[in-house]
């Protein structure tokens, strides 16, 4: 949301004079809409030197997030769908999914993601819950 409001505050002459601002905004829009294939396609362009490292971090973070989402949401998913989520070609996906602990059913061209282990949450004591609630109410009153 902050990026959206920042975009609205940027003067039009600055937007037109710096096309990379519009390109960064296009990436932000794709991220906002959770359009993973669109994010990867927007990131494939030639970036100015001062933005290359930032865009590489965004690409890596998007891929990591997509891997987590696929692992949580699917027990099986097509190779082509996985490729679009991860911004890779189908051949790269078939070769690379083993690094995530996933397997490939080559006869049906399906990826079988391994569900991540969910960490056990420690139950909080009544005193801790009461302290958190007190802090929250105190914050709202001030």
C-alpha positions as CSV (number, residue, x, y, z in Angstrom):
1,X,0.0,0.0,0.0
2,X,2.8,2.4,0.8
3,X,4.3,1.9,-2.7
4,X,0.9,2.7,-4.3
5,X,0.5,5.9,-2.4
6,X,4.1,6.8,-3.2
7,X,3.4,6.3,-6.9
8,X,0.4,8.7,-6.7
9,X,2.6,11.4,-5.0
10,X,5.4,11.2,-7.6
11,X,5.0,14.2,-10.0
12,X,4.2,13.2,-13.7
13,X,7.3,15.0,-15.0
14,X,9.5,12.8,-12.7
15,X,7.7,9.6,-13.9
16,X,8.2,10.6,-17.5
17,X,11.8,11.6,-17.1
18,X,12.8,8.4,-15.3
19,X,11.4,5.4,-17.1
20,X,13.0,3.0,-14.6
21,X,10.5,4.3,-12.0
22,X,7.6,3.1,-14.1
23,X,9.4,-0.3,-14.5
24,X,9.8,-0.6,-10.8
25,X,6.2,0.3,-10.3
26,X,5.2,-2.5,-12.8
27,X,7.1,-5.0,-10.7
28,X,5.3,-3.7,-7.6
29,X,1.9,-4.0,-9.2
30,X,2.6,-7.6,-10.2
31,X,3.8,-8.4,-6.6
32,X,0.6,-6.7,-5.2
33,X,-1.6,-8.9,-7.5
34,X,0.5,-12.0,-6.7
35,X,1.1,-12.5,-10.4
36,X,4.3,-14.6,-10.2
37,X,4.7,-15.1,-13.9
38,X,4.2,-11.3,-14.4
39,X,6.8,-10.5,-11.8
40,X,9.4,-12.7,-13.5
41,X,8.7,-11.2,-16.9
42,X,9.0,-7.6,-15.5
43,X,12.2,-8.5,-13.8
44,X,13.8,-9.9,-17.0
45,X,14.5,-6.5,-18.5
46,X,17.8,-4.6,-18.4
47,X,18.1,-2.6,-15.1
48,X,20.3,0.3,-14.4
49,X,23.4,-0.6,-12.3
50,X,22.0,0.9,-9.1
51,X,18.9,-1.3,-9.3
52,X,20.4,-4.6,-10.4
53,X,21.1,-5.9,-6.9
54,X,17.6,-4.8,-5.6
55,X,15.9,-6.5,-8.5
56,X,17.9,-9.7,-7.9
57,X,16.8,-9.7,-4.3
58,X,13.2,-9.3,-5.3
59,X,13.5,-12.1,-7.8
60,X,15.0,-14.5,-5.2
61,X,12.5,-13.5,-2.5
62,X,9.6,-14.0,-5.0
63,X,10.9,-17.4,-6.0
64,X,11.4,-18.4,-2.3
65,X,7.8,-17.3,-1.5
66,X,6.5,-19.2,-4.5
67,X,8.3,-22.4,-3.4
68,X,6.7,-22.1,0.0
69,X,3.3,-21.4,-1.4
70,X,3.4,-24.4,-3.8
71,X,4.7,-26.7,-1.0
72,X,1.9,-25.7,1.3
73,X,-0.9,-25.6,-1.2
74,X,-0.3,-28.6,-3.5
75,X,0.1,-32.3,-3.2
76,X,0.7,-32.5,-6.9
77,X,1.0,-29.8,-9.6
78,X,1.8,-29.8,-13.3
79,X,5.4,-29.1,-14.5
80,X,4.2,-26.1,-16.6
81,X,2.3,-24.6,-13.7
82,X,5.3,-25.0,-11.4
83,X,7.5,-23.5,-14.0
84,X,5.4,-20.4,-14.2
85,X,5.2,-20.0,-10.4
86,X,9.0,-20.3,-10.1
87,X,10.0,-18.3,-13.2
88,X,11.8,-21.2,-14.7
89,X,11.6,-23.3,-17.9
90,X,9.9,-26.7,-17.6
91,X,13.3,-28.4,-18.1
92,X,14.8,-26.4,-15.3
93,X,12.0,-27.3,-13.0
94,X,12.3,-31.0,-13.7
95,X,16.0,-30.8,-12.9
96,X,15.8,-28.4,-10.0
97,X,12.9,-29.5,-7.8
98,X,15.0,-32.2,-6.2
99,X,16.8,-29.4,-4.3
100,X,13.6,-28.7,-2.5
101,X,13.0,-32.3,-1.6
102,X,10.3,-32.6,-4.2
103,X,9.9,-35.5,-6.7
104,X,8.8,-35.7,-10.3
105,X,6.4,-38.2,-11.8
106,X,7.7,-38.2,-15.3
107,X,4.8,-40.3,-16.7
108,X,2.2,-37.8,-15.8
109,X,4.5,-34.7,-15.8
110,X,3.5,-33.8,-12.3
111,X,5.6,-32.4,-9.5
112,X,5.0,-33.8,-6.0
113,X,6.0,-31.1,-3.5
114,X,7.1,-32.1,-0.1
115,X,5.0,-30.4,2.6
116,X,7.2,-28.3,4.9
117,X,7.3,-29.3,8.5
118,X,5.3,-26.9,10.6
119,X,6.9,-25.7,13.8
120,X,5.2,-26.6,17.0
121,X,3.9,-23.5,18.7
122,X,4.5,-23.2,22.4
123,X,1.2,-22.4,24.2
124,X,1.4,-19.1,26.1
125,X,0.5,-19.0,29.7
126,X,-2.6,-17.1,31.0
127,X,-0.3,-14.5,32.6
128,X,1.5,-13.8,29.3
129,X,-1.8,-13.5,27.4
130,X,-3.2,-11.2,30.1
131,X,0.0,-9.1,29.9
132,X,-0.2,-8.8,26.1
133,X,-3.9,-7.9,26.3
134,X,-3.1,-5.2,29.0
135,X,-0.3,-3.8,26.8
136,X,-2.6,-3.7,23.8
137,X,-5.5,-1.9,25.7
138,X,-3.0,0.5,27.2
139,X,-1.6,1.3,23.7
140,X,-5.1,2.0,22.4
141,X,-6.0,4.3,25.3
142,X,-2.8,6.4,24.8
